[in-house]
Amino acid sequence: MKFFASIAAAATLAAMAAPASAQFAKPEDAIKYRQSALFVMGQHFGRVGAMANGRVPFDAKVAAENAEIVADMAKLPWVGFGPGTDKGGNTKAKPEIWTEQAKFKEGHEKLVAETAKLAAAAKTGNLDALKTAFTATAGTCKACHDAYRAQ
């Protein structure tokens, strides 16, 4: 039952994200969309990280809820990196996103996969599993930031 619910949720998210690119009236709207999605994802990832790093007490339910939001949000921002969104707005995105699109897409797919593993690890209620998955996901985030985000 959970498997089918997950597939239904993924299909819904994909259906919502695909037409989003057609909904941006201007490149600045796409930039704002992707930044907002990444901000929300970062906020929830930080909450999981605080538990994984021992800065706040581990709460399995809270960790699982936040990790699930991270996994869902990880699917959303990529449509906001469409043509014409390399300039304008207040973006820190490097030009390499558009000149190395296959590599960038590979990073996006890796992040989606790692955040799914993070959500699965959080659902176990095992802090050690959460720490391992958090470290792997953080490494994926860092690699993308290092390659594609201007400081």
Summary of the structure (lengths in Angstrom):
residues: 151
radius of gyration: 15.9
end to end distance: 44.2
largest distance: 45.1
contacts: 444
relative contact order: 0.14
helix: 76%
strand: 1%
